[in-house]
């Protein structure tokens, strides 16, 4: 499967953008992160194949586009980790537990 086909497959998985549950958001961010990674791969492939065929401005623009795609992947990875951490650090939001019912090691967070 080519990078472009893999990207399209990831994008088709994002058919439902709106979510009403934290688990849905986590799944959506996971798919978006995968799509961002695939997009970075596609841009890197374009950049490599165009090397020496374009002028310096076009090559610089492709480099910037690739870096932005990589940055998007990293930012989505951070958002995904923060979403997962929010479920662990703030269990009252997802389970209805109060801080009084949590073990003392958890309330120190």
C-alpha positions in Angstrom: 0.0 0.0 0.0 1.4 3.4 -0.9 1.6 6.3 1.5 -1.1 8.0 -0.3 -3.5 5.0 -0.1 -2.7 4.7 3.6 -3.4 8.4 4.1 -6.8 8.1 2.3 -7.7 5.1 4.5 -6.9 7.1 7.6 -8.9 10.0 6.4 -11.9 7.7 5.6 -11.7 6.6 9.3 -12.4 10.2 10.3 -15.9 10.2 8.9 -17.4 11.2 12.2 -15.8 14.4 13.5 -18.2 15.3 16.3 -18.0 13.3 19.4 -20.0 13.3 22.6 -17.9 11.0 24.8 -14.3 11.2 26.0 -13.6 7.8 24.5 -14.8 9.1 21.1 -12.4 12.0 21.3 -9.5 9.7 22.1 -10.3 7.5 19.1 -10.7 10.6 16.9 -7.4 12.0 18.0 -5.7 8.6 17.4 -7.0 8.5 13.9 -6.1 12.2 13.3 -2.6 11.6 14.6 -2.2 8.6 12.2 -3.5 10.7 9.3 -1.0 13.5 10.2 1.8 11.0 10.2 0.8 9.6 6.9 0.6 13.2 5.5 4.1 13.9 6.7 5.3 10.7 5.0 3.6 11.8 1.7 5.2 15.2 1.9 8.6 13.8 2.6 8.3 11.5 -0.4 7.3 14.4 -2.6 10.2 16.4 -1.2 12.7 13.7 -1.8 11.5 13.0 -5.4 11.5 16.7 -6.3 15.0 17.4 -4.9 17.1 19.1 -7.5 14.2 19.4 -9.9 12.8 22.6 -8.4 14.2 25.9 -7.6 15.4 26.8 -4.1 12.2 28.6 -3.2 10.0 25.6 -4.0 12.3 23.2 -2.2 12.3 25.5 0.9 8.5 25.6 0.8 8.3 21.8 0.6 10.7 21.6 3.6 8.5 24.0 5.6 5.3 22.1 4.6 6.9 18.8 5.8 8.0 20.4 9.1 4.5 21.7 9.7 3.1 18.2 9.0 5.6 16.7 11.5 4.7 19.4 14.0 1.0 18.6 13.6 1.7 14.9 14.3 3.7 15.9 17.5 1.0 18.3 18.7 -1.7 15.6 18.1 0.4 13.2 20.1 0.6 15.7 22.9 -3.2 16.2 22.8 -3.8 12.5 22.8 -1.5 12.0 25.8 -3.2 14.9 27.7 -6.6 13.4 26.9 -5.5 10.1 28.3 -3.9 11.8 31.3 -7.1 13.7 32.0 -8.9 10.5 32.5 -6.3 9.3 35.0 -5.7 12.6 36.9 -9.3 13.7 37.0 -11.4 10.5 37.6 -14.3 12.6 38.9 -15.0 13.7 35.3 -15.4 10.2 33.9 -16.4 8.0 36.9 -18.2 10.4 39.3 -15.8 9.6 42.1 -15.2 12.4 44.5 -11.7 13.3 45.8 -12.8 12.2 49.3 -13.3 8.6 48.1 -9.9 8.3 46.4 -6.8 6.8 48.0 -4.5 9.4 49.5 -1.8 8.8 46.9 -4.3 9.8 44.2 -5.5 13.0 45.8 -1.9 14.3 45.9 -2.0 14.6 42.1 
